[in-house]
Amino acid sequence: MMRALRNAPFAALLLAAAAASTASPAPPPVPGGPIGTMELGQYNCERDGTAGGPVGIRLPQYDFRAVTGSNYKTPDGVRGSYLMTGSQILMTGGELKGTLLHRTSKGFLRHVGPDGADTDVRCVLTRSGRGPLDPAGNVNEPDS
């Protein structure tokens, strides 16, 4: 009896080691970084301007409004989806499907070219919130 009591800590250690070895391993991290979401609101897109010309050249065909954690709408009301991993945003559905963006800071995105480098096309969060778009593509905040 005394010998069994003396070996009790050793037996508990063996049981704990056996349980740990049969536990399933943690899943691998998501490629590209943790899953995230864009800030909600209207993103207006433009090409970089020149020193002697306009600051930016508007590209309304790329404008969108982030409406939920994984959905966007274009100015004509077509809904699409996106996946954000790390600092990359891939438009996975809708009119902008296949567009790849790089989030350089909160509310500032760059289009990514076929070579994987940022292009001169930027999309900037111009109005936060979920209000409807007017015909010009601006967000109309709901009355509070």
N, C-alpha and C positions, 0 to 999 in steps of 0.2 A: 504494500500500500504506500509506504513512504517513497519507494522508488518511482511509482507512478506520479505522485505529486511533484517530485523533483523534476521529472521530464515534461510536465504540463506546459511550461513556457516554450519548450522546444517544439512540442506538438502543435501548439497554437501558431508558431512561426511557420511551420511546414504547411499548415492549412491555409494561412494567408498567402504564402508564396504560390501554392497550387491554384488558389482562386485568382490571383493576379495573372498567372500565365494563361488561364482559360478565358479571361475577359477579352472582348473584341478590341482591336486597336482603334485608335481615334481615326476618323476619316481624314483623308489628305486635304490640304487647303485647296480652295477654288483657284484654278489657274487665272492669273491676272490680278489677283488680290481679292480682298473682301467685297461682297456684294453691297452696293449702296444705291442711293437715289439722288437725282438732281433736285435742286431747289425749285419749288413750284413757281410758275409764272411764265411770262412772255419772254422768249428769246428772239431777238432780232439779229439777223445775220448780214454781214457785209464783208467785202474784200478790202484789204489794206489800201489806203489811198497813197498819194505821192506827196513829196514835200512841196511841189509847186501847184498841187491840185487839191481836190477834196480830201478830207481826213479819212473818209471811208466811202466805198461804193456799195450802196444797198443791194442785197441779193434776196428779195422777198420770197423767192422760190424755196429757200432753206429755212424760213421762219417757222417756228413752232411754239406751242405753249405746253409746258409740263403740267399735267392736270392731276396726276396721282403718282404714287411711288414708282410706277413702271409704265405709265401711259403718257402720250402726248397727243395734241391735236394740231393740225395745220390750220391756217387762216380760213380755209374753205370748210372746216368742220370735220375733216376726215381724221378718225382716231388711229393711232398706231401705238406700238409698244417699243420699249427699249430695255437693255440690260446694261447696268453699270457695274464693272468689276475694277476695283482699284481706281485709277484715274481715266479709264477708257469707257466710252459709252458707245454701244452698238445699237443702232435702230434696227429692231428685229421684225417689225411689221409696219404696215401703212405706207404712205407715199414716200417716206424717207428711208424705207427698208434698205439695209446694206450700208448706210452712211455710218462712218466711224468718226467719233469725236474724241478729243483729248481734253480733259478738264484740267486747265492750268491753275485755276483758282476758283473760289466760290463765285458762281454766276458768270464765268468766262470760259468759253469752249473754243477749241480750234479744230477745224476739219483735218482729218488725217488722209494723206495721199496714198496712192498705191504702193509707194516705196516705204511706207510706215512713218514718214516724217510729217510734222505739222505743216499745213499749207498756210497761205495768207488769208484764208477765209476764217472769220471769227464769228461766233454767236455769243451775244451778251445778254444777260438777264436785265431787261429794261423795266419790267414791272413785276413785282412779286404778287402772288395771290391766285385766286381761282375764278375771278370774274369772267363773264363772256367777252368774246372779241367783237369789236365793232368792225364795219366794212374795211377800215384801213389796217386792221390787224392789231389794234391796241386793246389792252385788257380793260374792260369796264368793271371796276370794283363794285360789288353789290352794296346797296345802301345798308347801313347798320342801324 
